[in-house]
Amino acid sequence: MHQFDYIIVGSGLAGLYSSYRASRYGKVALVTKSGIRESNSYFAQGGIAAVTDEEDTPKFHLEDTIVAGRGLCDYDAVNILVNEGPERIQELIADGMVFDMFDGSLALGLEGGHHRRRILHAGGDVTGKKITDFMIDKVTENPNISIFENHSAIEVLNTNGKCCGIRTWNLAGDCEDVFLGNHTILTLGGASAIYKNTTNPRTTTGDGVALAYRAHCLLQDMEFIQFHPTAIFTENDKSYLISEAVRGEGAYLLNEKGERFMTSIHESAELAPRDIVARSIYKQILNQEKPYVYLSLSHLNPERIKERFPNIFEKCRQLGIDMTDKIPVAPAAHYMVGGVRTDSCGQTNLPGLYVCGELASTGIMGANRLASNSLLECLVFGYRAVEECERASCESKEKFDKDGYAPLYSRDSGRQKDFTSLSNRISEIMTVHAGIIRNEQLLYEGLNKLEKERANFVRGTKEIFDRMGENLIIVADLIIRSAINRRESRGGHFREDYPTEDKSFIHHIVQQKGEEIFTISVNENTVE
């Protein structure tokens, strides 16, 4: 049993940065399911988008974000992101974070959907690792922060209608640990590892989604899963991401005949929004023998490629691929665009519970995340969540009775094999029935399969694997039901039976435990 001022769950950039900020105001517990370096943020290659060039403006950044979001971005949230982002970046630099430089200025890259060079990188193609390592150093040396690795969150605690902490399972100690506090921030990342082919760590299966759903939080826009267009295809390793920045440097996409197909599909060709590129590659694969296309760099300067993308180059070399020639690629599940609905400070509909990072649905991403906005969102809304928590602390501070949270859960090691088997079956269901291209028949068939899995696996007990299995089914169910309800194609959601956008669907689809699906209007107020 532990008591802290702040309980932050998840060790990606949102969790690390929130912990760092919160340590200024009190004692912080940073709780993470695996190791502190196992997160999407750590493996992010692309970079972080923010206005730092005098020829760029927040308005331009806002416009690019809105266009990528396909009509579902909430303008006020995007305005916060693009205007407060540069300040957060400058604070990081002042704290010692080093971004790549060129001729004395920040080296700015270009990625799909951006019309200005505004992508900051660190170490070329290892920006996520560099910025995460930087924040890990800040966190580990801070006496106000206690790190709890190998702790899997299993329940949000609620006292008198207010979140008062979380219940976890200590994977190393094989026992239950409870964390109590006035402020709980979930930064558990997305759910893309619920799919068979994914760029995410295999632990990224939507734990935070299920936790929030069980706590009666609002889940928003769950139908929008962004598939990254270019993950290396090999028989044994399909999940290594080839950054958007490679296409930003001029790489071409070729089908098996050697034809460059994106030029006839979109005016931005290979730099079209990710959903268009991913779907275009998928269609090429359906109409050819090879289950992949090629990312060709043979026309580019090989020395520049080696210098700009050292990690990708090395990974390709290990796989027997010459990156300076061409790379076999195919789409893979990459980013959960929807998530837990929050306000502009990360507050959910449960008082005391905040959500930041990929797990949150702030309204920024709309129907399709603009490349490299995700790391910036972690900083901007992590900062705002902590400041809001501190403001709330000035109004009231409660102490919670430790005696009210006796251990409830147990672990049956015999159930682990059954859970692993269930995980594989769920990933197959999601890939086949709720993948890049969807239709009503596929979605309903997937829903029926999920119900059968629930009936066969879930016992409704307080056993850990039973709980984890039901969580997987909850996340899959939320995605499929939302996809069934959006009878149009928009952004990361493509219905071949409704292949065009429909203005009557310019709204957020919202789900809550025990309630019927409903919709919330998009904030379309134009920001000058």
C-alpha positions, 0 to 999 in steps of 0.5 A: 500500500503506497500513498503519493501526491501524484500517481502516474501510470505509464513510462512513455514520454507523456508519463516521464514528462508528467512525472518530471513536472509533477515532482515540483509540487509533491511526491510522485509514483511513476508506475509502469507495466514493464521496463521504463524504456519499453514504450512507443515513445522510446522507439519513435523514429520520426521526430517532434513537430513544432514551429521553431522557424521564423518562416513557419507559424502556429497557424500553418501548423494548425492548418496542416493538422486540421487537413490531416484530421479530415473534419474531426479535429477540435479547433481549440485543442489544436490551437493549444497544441500548436501555440504552446508546443514551441514553448515546451520545446524551448524549455526542454532545450533550456533543460539540456535536451539536444536536437540535431543542428545544421549550420548553427540552427535546428535541423528541420525535417519534412514529413507527410501532411506538413507543408513546412519543415518543422520536424525536430530530430535527435540522433537522426532516426532515434528521436524517441530514444534520445528524448525518452532517455533525456527524460529518464535521466531527469526522472531517475535522479529526482528524489521526489519520484519513485519508480515502480517497474513491472507493475500492471494497472488492473483497476482505477480506484473510486471513492465517493465519485472521485478517483483516488488511485490505482490497484496494480499487480506486481509482476515481479513480486507476484502480488497486489500493490495499491497506490493512493493519491489525489491525482492519478494520470494515466499515460498507458499508450495505445492499443495497436499491438492488439493487431497481428502486424504492429510497430508497437511493443507487444505490451501495447494492447490497450490496458488504459482503454480497458481501465478507463472503460471499467471506470465509466470514462468516455471512450471517443473515436475508437474506430480510428486506428492509424496503420503506418504505411511502411514497416519492413516486411520479412518472413520473421520480422514484420514490425520494424517501422521505416520512418515517415522521414525516409519518404520526406527525404525523397524515397519512392514507393514502387509496386512489384513491377517497379512502377511508382504508383503514388503519383497518380493517387495524390498530389503529394505522392509519397507524402500524402497523409498516412491513411491514403498511403497505407490504403494505397499500398494495401490495394497494390498488395491485393493486386500482385503476388508479393505481399509487400511493395518497395520503398526505393532509395536508389536515386538518393545519395547513399552517404546522406541516407547512412548519416540521416538514418543510422538505426534504420540502415543498421536494422536493414543490414542485419536483415540482409537488406540494402537500404540505399537500394530498396526495402520491402515494406507493408502497412502495420497497425501503428497508432490509436487515434481515438482514446479516452475523452478529456478536456483541454487539461487532460481531465476525464469525466471522473474527477481526479483522473487525468489521461495524456498521450496516445491514450487520450482523445483530446480532439487534436488528431481528428480522424487521422494523426498528422505525423510527429504531432504525438510527441508534442501532444505528450509535452503540451498536455502533460504540462497542462494536466499537472498544472490543473492538478496543482490548481485543484490541490489548492482547493482541496486535498484529501487523505484516503483510508488505507484500510478500505483497499484490501487485496482482491486479486490472485494469479493462476499460472495455469491460465497463462497459456490460455491467455497467450492463445486468446491474445493470438486469436484476438489479433487475428480477429482484429486484423481480418475483421477491423483492418485497413479496409472494412465492411459491415459483414466483416465487422459483424462477423468479428463482433460475433467471434469476440462474443464467443471468445468472451463466453469461452474465456471470461469467468468474471473472477478476480484472477489476473489472466481472466481480467487481462483476457477480458480487457483484450476483448473489451478493447477489440469490442470498442473498436469494432462497435465504433467502426460499425457505427461510422457508416462512411470512410474518413481518415484512418477508418475506411469502409468499402461499403461506404467509400466516401466521406459523409457530412452527417458523420462529422461528429465524435462517436462516444462509448461508455460502460452501461450506456448506448453509443452516442455522438458529440459535436466537433468543435469547429470554431475557426481560430484566427 
